Amino acid sequence: MVVTGKTRKALREVGLTEYEIRAYVTLLESGPLTANQVSKKAGLPYSKIYDVLQDLKGKGWIDVKDERPKVYYPKPPSEAMEITRMRVEESLRHLESQVLMELEPIYERRGIQERPDIWIIRGIFNIATKTREILGRSRSKIMLALPFFEEKLINALTPDLIRVKNTGVKVMLMITEEADKDSLKKIMGLAEIRMRDQMFGGGVISDDKEAMLFLIGKNREALAIQSEHLGLTKLAKEYFEYLWKDARPLSP
């Protein structure tokens, strides 16, 4: 099996060394092997092989049968990547906590008058990123209306919806009939979900204090405006509640 340069680069980007890549690919090709067999088949120094395999196990890419000798086998790439993603996100959360704890007070001391009342966000990726930030600040209630219910957006938001649910935050999610059914399955149980025939816009409201409104232009160009202005947030909340009353409850 020949692994392309692009895939090797991607594997290095997610934290694997060249030795670890060779060992993992060898296990994919050959199935369960002893350390000695991996060393020979992958062309890796025997003096390094146990460290390589131990590191692969620690990163969630392989597992081991505790026999004599020990036998190593690969986890499915999809499972290994999911473990890697969760590990990276957890690491980023710790880093974010440290950075914000020390730097946010410095920013706050500049004074609220220096902040713009409204931010403009363009593109689904940037909107998803900003939505995740808002979800991360939520403490009691989230109102989320998604006029564009796309797989990439849902994949990006799902870990945060799981986290806020586990912390007791109430999530109200409103979608349209165009919602992707496979993506919808991923978040069933994470929110109270209601469906409308259509929405001309959408948004997220957090704790009645912060709002971001989604707009969709021609060719589904995504645009959003974000604000902590109390008047705009109040208006967005009232409009959400008005639409929510007529929306159809969606059961798991």
N, C-alpha and C positions, 0 to 999 in steps of 0.2 A: 504494500500500500504506500503510495506516494502522497505525503501531505504537502499541500502547496505552501509557497512562501507567505501568502496572505493569512492562511490559517495558523502557521507557526507564529507569525507576528501577533495575531489576535491572542493566541495562547500566552505569549510572553506579556502582552498587555494586561491580561487578567492575573498574572503573577507566577506563571510557571517558568522554570529555568529550561535551558536547552536539554540538559540531562533528563529532567522530569518529563519533558515532551516526548523524548525518545522512548523512555520507559513506559509511559502511558500508551503511546501508539503501539508499541510492541505487545502490550497486554491486550489491546483491542484486537490486534491481528491474530494473536495466538491463543488467547484465553488464559485461564489461570496458570501461573508459572511460579517456580521457586525463585528466590533472589539470584541464585547462580544461573538459572536459565534466562532470566531477564538480562543479566549482565552480558551473557554470551550473545543472545539474539539482538540486543540493542547496541552492542559494541561499547558498553560502558565499563569503566574500571571496576573491578570487583571490590576494591578498597572503598569505593564511593557508593556502591549500590544500596547498602542498607540505609544510609542517610537519605539518598534520593527517594527510596520507597517510603521511608518514614515521613518525609516531608510531603509526599503526594497523599499519603493517608491523612495527615493533619490538615491538608487543604481540601479534603473531601473528594478527591478524584479516584482513589482506589480503596479497597478494603482488604482484609487479610483473614485467612483461616488459620487459627492457632493450632497448627499441626507441627509435626517434626519430619522434614523441615517445613517452615511456614510457607503457605501458598498465597500468592497475591493475585487479585483479580480486579478488573476495571469496573468502575461504576458507569452507568450510561452517561454519555456526554451531556444530555439534557439535565440529568440530576446533578451532575458535577457543576455545571454552569449555574444552576439555581442556587446551590450551596455557596458558590463563589459570589453570586450577586448579593445574597443575604449577608455574607460576611463583609463585603465591601460597604454595603449600606449601613451595617451596624458600626463599622469603623468610622464612616463619615458622620454618623450621628454623634459619636463620641467627640470627634474633632470639631463638629459644629458647636456642640455644647461648650467646649473649651474656648473656642474663638469668640462666640457670642457673649459668654460670661464676662470676658475681659474687655472686648472691644465695643460691645453695644453701649455700655454706659458712657464711653468716650463720645460716641456719636450722639447719644441723647443729650449730653451737656452742651452740644452746639445750639440747642434750642429748636423748638418745633416750628418756629417761623421760617426756618431755612428749608423745610421740606415742601416739595410741591404737593398741592391738594390732590392731583390726579396723575396717575402713571398710564402710559399707553403701552400695551404689550401686543406684539404681532407674531403670528404663527402658532400652530398647535403645540409644538415642542416648548416654546417659551411660556405659553399659557399653562401647559401642564406643570412646568417647573414652578411657576408662580402659585398655581393652585396648591401644589404640595407644600409650599412654604406657609400658605394660609392655613391649611389643614394642620400643620405642625404647631401653629400658635393657638389652635382652638382648644377651649377648655370645657365648654358645656354643650354647644349646639352648632351644627353645620347644616345649612340649606344649600343644596347643590342641584342645579338645573343644567342638564347637558343636551343641548340641541344637536350636537354632533357627538355621537356615541361610538367612537372609533376604537379599534383594538389597541392601537399604540397608546392612546390616551388612557384607556382603562388599565392596561398593563402598568403604566406609570403610576396610576393613583391607587391601585389595589393594596400595596404594602402599607400605605398611609391610612387607608380605610380600615384595614385590619388593626392597626395600632390604635387609632382613635376609638374604635369600638371596644378594644380591650381596656381602655382608660375610662370608659363610661360616657364618652361623648355621644350625644344623640345625633344621628345622621338622617336627614330627609333628602332623598334623591328623586328627582323628577326627570323622566326621559320621554322620548317619543316612540312611536311605533316602528320607526326606522332603526331602532337599536339593534346592534349585532347580537344575535341570540347566544353565540358561543362566549362572547365577552360578558354578556349579561350573567351567564351561569357563574362566572368567577366571583361576582360580588353579591350574589343572593345570600341573604343572611347578614350582610355587613351594614345594611341600612334599611330604613322603611322606604320602599320604592313605590312610586305611582307613575302612571303612564298617561300621556296626552296624545291626541292625534298629531299635533304639531306645535312647535314653539318657534317664534321668530327671533328669539334670543335666549340667553341663559346666563348662568353665573354662579357664584359661590358667595355665601354670606356667613361670616364667622362670628359667633357670640354677640350678634347684633351690633358689632363694633366696626367691622371691616367688610367691604364688598368688592367683588370684581365682576363686571358685567361682560358677557360674551356677545359678540356680534358676528354675523356671517355675511360676507359680501358675495359678489359674483364668483363663480368657480370655487365656492366654499372656502374663500380666503378667510382665515380666522383673525379676528381682532378683539382685543379686550381693553377695558379701562378699569383701573384699580384705584380705590380710594378709601381712606379712613374718615372721610367727611361724614359726620353723623346724619346730616340731612339726606345725603345720597344713600347711605346705608339704610336708613329708615324707609325711604321710598322703595328701594330694592326689596326689602323684607316684606313690605305690604303687598307689592306686586306678586312676589313669590307665593305668599299665603293666599292671594286671590286665585292664582292658577291652581294651587294645590287643592283647594276645595272641590274643584270640578274634575280633578284628575282621578283616574281609576286605580284603586289599590292593586298591587301586583304581589301575589303570594308565591312562595318558593315552590 
